[in-house]
């Protein structure tokens, strides 16, 4: 979470790390050959998004969303598109 440190946020290290780990594990579990993770900040919140790059997936059950919420996400979601499944969280900083 060095990027968050560069942006001046240090308070959410544990939550950001835990959320990112779960997002990546979820994307890897989709079976694709690549995983992308994207990070943005606005108004003292971080948006963390993982993309599995595995096509042909359907939206799975919401178990991962409950896990993300339990780790501190103030908002989260999942959807699928031509480029794979996206799972995202918003975290207060």
HELIX and SHEET records of a PDB file:
HELIX    1   1 UNK A    2  UNK A    6  1                                   5    
HELIX    2   2 UNK A   13  UNK A   29  1                                  17    
HELIX    3   3 UNK A   63  UNK A   70  1                                   8    
SHEET    1   A 4 UNK A  36  UNK A  42  0                                        
SHEET    2   A 4 UNK A  45  UNK A  51 -1                                        
SHEET    3   A 4 UNK A  84  UNK A  92 -1                                        
SHEET    4   A 4 UNK A  75  UNK A  81 -1                                        
END                                                                             
